[in-house]
């Protein structure tokens, strides 16, 4: 193996490593976006649940629900 071939192999490895690192970073960003979307959906679900509870059970049921939040 000549020095030129060795240099090309090292460059190819660095390129693969750089592409792999880029792919990992992009994957992590996509995962964080999904988590933030899920947090928003959970908040919406909680709000809709309390509104439904208020419509069905009245204001007293909503007050009871709020008082039980610290125990969750």
N, C-alpha and C positions, 0 to 999 in steps of 0.2 A: 504494500500500500504506500503510495507516494504521499508527500505532504499536501499536494493539491487535493487528492481524494479524501484525506483525513480532514482537511479544512471544509470541504463540501459536506461531509457527513456531519460535522459539528454544526454547520449552518443549518442543515436540514433538521437536526434535533432541536436547535433553538427555535426554529420556525414552528415545528410541531408543538413545542412547549408553549410558545406564545399563543398559538391558536387554541390550545387546550385551556390556558389561563383565561383567554377572552371568553371562551364558551362558558367556563365556570362563573365568571363575573356576570354574564348575561343571564344565566340560569338563576343566580341568586337574586338579581333584580326582578325577574319575572315572579319568583317565589314571594318576594316582599310585596309586590303589587297585588298578588292574590290575597295575601294576608290582610292588607289594608282594605280590600274589597269585602272580605269576610267580616271585618270589624264593622264596617258600615251596614252590612246586612243584618248583623246581630243587633245593632242599635235600632234599626228600623223595626225589626221583629219585636223588640222589647216595647217600643213606643206603641206599635199597633196592638200588642197584647194588653197594655194598660188601657188603651182607648176602648178595646172590646170589653174588658173587665168593667170599665166605667159605664158603658152602655147596658151591659147585662146586669151587673150587680149593684150599680149605683155608686155614689160618691164614697160611701162608707167602705165599700169593697176596695176601692182604689187607695184610700187611706191605709187600710189594713195591708194591702200589697206593698205600699211604700214602707210601712213599718217593718215588714219582714225582709226587706232587701239586705240589711246588714248580716242576716243569718245565712245568706247564700254562699 
